[in-house]
Amino acid sequence: MTHDLVIRNAHLVDGSGEPGRPADIAVDGAHISAVEPAGSIAGGTRTIDADGLLLTPGFVDVHTHYDAQVTWDPFVTPSGWHGVTTTVMGNCGVGFAPAAPDRHDWLIQLMEGVEDIPGSALTEGIKWGWETYPEYLDVLEQLPRVMDIGSQIGHGPLRAYVMRDRANDETATDADIAEMSRLVEEALRAGAFGFSTSRTPIHKAKDGELVPGTHADERELLGIADAIARVGRGLFQFAPDHALVPVQEWPWMRKVAALTGQPVSVNLNQSDRASEVWRDVLRLLDEAHADGLPIVAQVAGRSIGILYCIQGSIHPLLFHPAYQEVADLPLQERLAALAEPERRRRIIHDIPDDGGFFQKAVLDGLGRIWCVDGADIDYEPDAVDSIAAVAGRTGVPPMELVLDQLLAREGNGMIYAPFFNYSYGDLSFTEAVTRHPHTRMGLSDGGAHCGAICDGGMPTFMLTHWTRDRTRGPKLPLEHIVHRQTSQTAALYGIADRGVVAPGMRADLNLIDYDRLSFEVPRMAYDLPAGGRRLVQKARGYVGTWLAGVQTVDHDEFTGATPGRVLRAGR
């Protein structure tokens, strides 16, 4: 038999968590037809000698915000640059369905505020052609893309659709809850993978209002969960206030898990104001699983923070009056104005008379911000290299270091400031939760936080930092990290046909030059609709990515093939 594709002599890490091994694999059509010891499968119609290369399943990223972007971007970047072949969107209670015709602008400003996606890009980019959630999936199904996408129905659009102007402020009535439950059931039966909500005070719409449902009571949450129970599948995902998960949220989480018998997934990050709460969460996870309740915590692979840059949504100069005087100038004129000796002196040496706001917002935090040098950003920086520490050693004023860094590379210089998962000054929290059996990989936020964060490359970071490059603590096994972002994430959402390189499974694959896997220098691109901005960072080292046996990436560039489809749960 002549196979369609044979990849020979690869170092196969198959996604199961088992040790890697030399192997040949054969692909016929959309599926893997054979996995054999290296050198044992004859050549196919196309044969690739993968000697020295790593072969893994395609990555399954279950926490993204491409709900709008998939309507205009067939390449679903940045995830498409980083080996992702399946993604799940509709997280954290935001999305675009259901959508009453007169609520489009309202949904846009909700997404803009919560996920920092330019509203102008959303307004120009979305081609509305739906009202209900099933109609939304039908529209997405007609559009080409390089990867498969699954979706969830968000609490924000759901509540707004049912409760209209009462959505933000009022307690849902029994009739409201019944209608929301009906619409969630409708969405699940149409193929939604779950329901998501937000209960964190940091998630606010552009108008300053919290995401609808932030303070929903237990009646409402259980009423919605009853839809999952009626359908018999569907994950309940939510973003909490990270200091309050065990205290206020755990009782209803257990009730939801008991009612539905389906996974409940809670985002888990380490907040400086409650830096040890995560230990209680892990204990509660162990107790839940001992009681047969499928509750998991979704965790990021690194600190969550801001990449400050002069073109971004926020940066340290933003709060200084000397900067505000020129903030609206075009970039080149702004850079020239910031180089003027008097303005430069004011920024470096003057503390504004603003009641201490500038001191608190910038100067007090200089010990927790670092200059970004080059492409492979150090997401585990040492305190001795912080801007404050460097200033102390060199005698250079810290704001001079900040100013010079932000103006470097023609206004493309960057500064990194972690705000979650770095209370210990390293990634020991992340290491601990990544090893725990009841956590799941997520929180890349692909497609979101366009002006401040560039975490869509998380799958590449997991390989480079945790399995190869880490110096400030133990590395993690390559097999564990691949398992975490392939079969384990696929299984969380019940996507059973992928995530492992084995006969009969989908031929979603990554062939990676592991030794040279790296990132390009992050930059601000203006490539969203309406010239909207976003931070982008491509990968280097993806020799090939295949979706259902079709090659979508060849040596870090898209081939132009778009075999992706909308995944519908239960079908």
C-alpha angles and dihedrals in degrees: 000000000000112000124215092235133008122188108194134196096007125155095242120207096178103195096250094101092247120130117283119255142181108268149159120222131194127207126198118181111322096337143070108251102182142011113190140159114288114282096019103099117076120229121285136208083286121021126189121194102216097181107156094011131114119235119200138158116270110274120258111212110192101181114064139125104217092129091125101022093062088065091065110015116070091183095056094213140224088026092050089061093055107056097269113149099166128036136179120210135178096079131155096026098291131110144110106268138113090031125175109212093245094050100062095103090046092054090048094053089047092055092041092054099042100039104024095237111151110259092215090057091050092047094051098034104049114083100198114216103147144062105178126054094247089053090051091056090046091055093047090050091065095056126089122236142159096240142037116260132203125188145202132208113247127223093225099061091035094055092043091052093051103033100030111189091003092062099097103041114022135079111247116253123226088260091051091051093048091052093046089050091050092051093048089052089049091051093048093049089050090055109275112150095217151312127281135197140174127226100169124110091221092069106086134154120241089265090059096253119134118247108278108261096033090123098028111149127237092263091062095044093049091044089056091043088055088068089059089049092051093050093042097227141056136104122247108218127183145170112224137194094266094220094054107044099107096035104047109011108041099078094058091040089059090048092052092049091048093047096048104028084216131114121284111202120197123187111240122200132155113247121199090226091058104020097163100045090097090071090059090048092055090049091050090048090054091049092048093052091046086057092048095253113140099221117149134178117228112218137185124236095234145010114305111229149130130280101213115209134157091248095046134098093262138011138158096265092055093085097051119096091219089061095041089060090067102023094110096051120109111268099260093047090047091052090051091049092050090053092057107116097233096046090045090052092050093051093047100042111019122084108202119242093240104128092274096300094128091045091052097040098046120003097047089054100049090102089063100048128083136192113250111231117189135330105309100065114212103236090177101054123171121241090236088068097049119120091251092051093047090048090051093052098043102035090234112137109254093232089056089057090048093049095047092047094050092048094047122111091024093303097321098104115124141205125201123220119177116206103171129042097016105089091120094049092247140052097269090118090054092047092052096049093042089058094049116106095222099053126088132207115255147103097101087134091206110195095019140094089034098175100043115022135046103188099134087097091066094118091060092045091053090060099040101041106030102038103029120012111032115125104166097068143347120323120232125237115269090226091055094050093048090048090050094059101035124034095013096053092042091052092050089066096036095250096150103171099070144036098075129073099229137123112286095021124116114277094240102145146164123205106195136187090221097185093058099032107136147130135265118236110283114247142173111255126191096207103119120102113288088023091289116177130237137165110248133187122177127202131238121208106049101127090180143349122196130193115196089341095309117115111235100168127040117184093337096313128101115251092210093247114133108188095149123123141185110270115221115200115233094023 
